[in-house]
Amino acid sequence: MKPLSKRLLIVALVTMILSSVGAGLVVFWGHEPDGQFYSRVEPGLYLGISVDRPPPGSQAVVNLCGRPDPYKAGPSLWAPIYEAGPGVAEEKPTLDLLRRVVGFIDEQRRAGRTTYVHCMVGVNRSGAMVTAYLMQEHRMGRDEALASLRRKRPEVQPDPTLMKLLAEWEQALRK
């Protein structure tokens, strides 16, 4: 291995250790297209990873991580969603939590505010919440909304718990 390659590997490993594992993997492997850490879902709505600053023009933020954002961007909702296992001081994903997050996104969008929704890696939790928003806003089923979102951000992959919650959300929206 060349010396430069070793240095780059060490920097990448240190980055992974110092930041969260998920965000570190994104940086290390260049997971995001064109170096972007967020994706435009539709005009005024972005989905992505935890960043030092939200996308330019963001006026509202939904943070689903276990730690608060290091910036202010107008109205914000910090709703850390349970992902790391029982006993973690984060919220378990429920329909009530989903209603609160989707309601906040809807309120911000109706006020004309560009809204950024993120979790650590922009794949699981934030993907599920934006899918739920699309389901409500565009009267889509879970699979249709998820397919629509994946056209904008292909890596979105809510975990089985969140997929089940989205199925419950679909039933609730039908009523």
C-alpha positions as CSV (number, residue, x, y, z in Angstrom):
1,M,0.0,0.0,0.0
2,K,1.4,3.5,-0.9
3,P,2.0,5.9,2.0
4,L,-0.6,8.3,0.8
5,S,-3.2,5.6,0.7
6,K,-2.3,4.6,4.3
7,R,-2.8,8.2,5.4
8,L,-6.1,8.4,3.7
9,L,-7.2,5.2,5.3
10,I,-6.1,6.4,8.8
11,V,-8.0,9.7,8.3
12,A,-11.1,7.8,7.2
13,L,-10.9,5.4,10.1
14,V,-10.4,8.3,12.6
15,T,-13.4,10.1,11.0
16,M,-15.5,7.0,11.5
17,I,-14.5,6.6,15.1
18,L,-15.0,10.3,16.0
19,S,-18.3,10.6,14.3
20,S,-21.1,8.2,14.3
21,V,-20.5,5.0,12.5
22,G,-23.2,5.6,9.9
23,A,-22.2,9.1,9.0
24,G,-18.5,8.0,8.9
25,L,-19.4,5.3,6.4
26,V,-21.1,7.8,4.2
27,V,-18.0,10.0,4.2
28,F,-15.6,7.1,3.8
29,W,-17.3,5.4,0.9
30,G,-18.8,8.5,-0.7
31,H,-22.3,7.0,-0.4
32,E,-23.9,10.3,-1.5
33,P,-24.1,11.1,-5.2
34,D,-21.9,14.0,-6.3
35,G,-20.7,14.6,-2.8
36,Q,-24.1,15.7,-1.6
37,F,-25.3,14.7,1.8
38,Y,-28.9,15.4,1.1
39,S,-31.4,14.9,-1.7
40,R,-34.2,17.2,-3.0
41,V,-37.4,15.1,-2.7
42,E,-39.6,17.8,-4.2
43,P,-39.6,21.6,-4.2
44,G,-39.1,22.8,-0.7
45,L,-38.4,19.3,0.8
46,Y,-35.0,17.8,1.4
47,L,-33.9,14.5,3.0
48,G,-30.4,13.6,4.1
49,I,-27.8,13.0,6.8
50,S,-26.8,14.9,9.9
51,V,-24.7,17.8,8.7
52,D,-23.1,20.9,10.1
53,R,-25.4,23.1,8.1
54,P,-28.7,22.2,6.4
55,P,-29.1,22.6,2.6
56,P,-29.0,26.2,1.5
57,G,-32.4,27.9,1.9
58,S,-33.6,25.5,4.5
59,Q,-36.0,27.3,6.8
60,A,-37.2,24.4,9.0
61,V,-35.5,21.2,10.2
62,V,-36.7,17.8,11.4
63,N,-33.9,16.1,13.3
64,L,-34.5,12.4,14.1
65,C,-31.0,11.8,15.5
66,G,-30.2,11.1,19.1
67,R,-28.4,14.4,19.5
68,P,-29.5,18.0,18.7
69,D,-28.3,19.9,15.6
70,P,-25.4,22.3,16.0
71,Y,-27.3,25.0,14.1
72,K,-30.6,26.9,14.1
73,A,-32.7,27.0,11.0
74,G,-36.0,28.5,12.0
75,P,-38.7,26.2,13.3
76,S,-37.3,22.8,14.2
77,L,-38.5,19.6,15.6
78,W,-36.1,17.3,17.4
79,A,-37.7,13.9,17.6
80,P,-35.0,11.3,18.3
81,I,-36.4,8.0,17.1
82,Y,-35.5,4.7,18.9
83,E,-33.2,2.7,16.7
84,A,-30.4,1.5,18.9
85,G,-32.3,-1.0,21.1
86,P,-34.3,-1.1,24.3
87,G,-33.3,1.3,27.1
88,V,-32.0,4.1,24.8
89,A,-33.4,7.5,25.7
90,E,-35.0,7.9,22.3
91,E,-38.6,7.6,21.3
92,K,-40.0,4.3,20.0
93,P,-41.5,4.8,16.6
94,T,-45.3,5.0,17.0
95,L,-48.2,6.3,15.0
96,D,-48.4,9.3,17.4
97,L,-44.8,10.1,16.8
98,L,-45.3,9.7,13.1
99,R,-48.4,12.0,13.2
100,R,-46.3,14.6,15.1
101,V,-43.4,14.5,12.6
102,V,-45.7,14.5,9.5
103,G,-47.8,17.2,11.0
104,F,-44.7,19.4,11.5
105,I,-43.4,18.8,8.0
106,D,-46.9,19.6,6.6
107,E,-47.2,22.8,8.7
108,Q,-43.8,24.0,7.5
109,R,-44.5,23.2,3.9
110,R,-47.9,25.0,4.0
111,A,-46.1,28.0,5.5
112,G,-43.8,28.0,2.5
113,R,-40.7,27.0,4.4
114,T,-38.1,24.8,2.8
115,T,-37.8,21.8,5.1
116,Y,-34.9,19.5,5.8
117,V,-35.6,16.1,7.3
118,H,-32.6,14.1,8.5
119,C,-31.3,11.3,10.6
120,M,-27.7,10.2,10.9
121,V,-27.4,8.6,7.5
122,G,-30.6,9.7,5.7
123,V,-31.7,6.1,4.9
124,N,-33.9,4.6,7.6
125,R,-35.6,7.0,10.0
126,S,-35.8,10.1,7.9
127,G,-36.7,8.0,4.9
128,A,-39.6,6.5,6.8
129,M,-40.9,9.9,7.9
130,V,-40.7,11.5,4.5
131,T,-42.4,8.4,3.0
132,A,-45.2,8.9,5.6
133,Y,-45.4,12.6,4.6
134,L,-45.7,11.7,0.9
135,M,-48.3,9.1,1.6
136,Q,-50.5,11.8,3.4
137,E,-49.8,14.7,1.0
138,H,-50.2,12.8,-2.2
139,R,-52.6,10.2,-1.1
140,M,-50.2,7.3,-1.9
141,G,-49.9,3.9,-0.5
142,R,-46.7,2.9,1.4
143,D,-45.1,1.1,-1.5
144,E,-45.9,3.8,-4.1
145,A,-44.6,6.6,-1.8
146,L,-41.5,4.7,-1.0
147,A,-40.8,4.0,-4.7
148,S,-41.4,7.7,-5.5
149,L,-38.9,8.7,-2.7
150,R,-36.3,6.1,-3.9
151,R,-36.4,7.8,-7.4
152,K,-35.0,10.8,-5.6
153,R,-32.9,9.1,-3.0
154,P,-32.3,5.4,-4.0
155,E,-30.6,4.4,-0.7
156,V,-33.7,5.0,1.4
157,Q,-34.4,1.7,3.2
158,P,-36.7,1.9,6.3
159,D,-36.0,-1.0,8.7
160,P,-38.8,-3.7,9.3
161,T,-40.1,-1.9,12.3
162,L,-40.6,1.3,10.4
163,M,-42.0,-0.5,7.4
164,K,-44.6,-2.0,9.7
165,L,-45.4,1.4,11.1
166,L,-45.8,2.8,7.6
167,A,-48.3,-0.1,6.8
168,E,-50.2,1.0,9.9
169,W,-50.0,4.6,8.7
170,E,-51.5,3.5,5.4
171,Q,-54.4,1.9,7.1
172,A,-54.9,5.0,9.3
173,L,-54.9,7.3,6.3
174,R,-57.6,5.2,4.6
175,K,-60.0,5.7,7.5
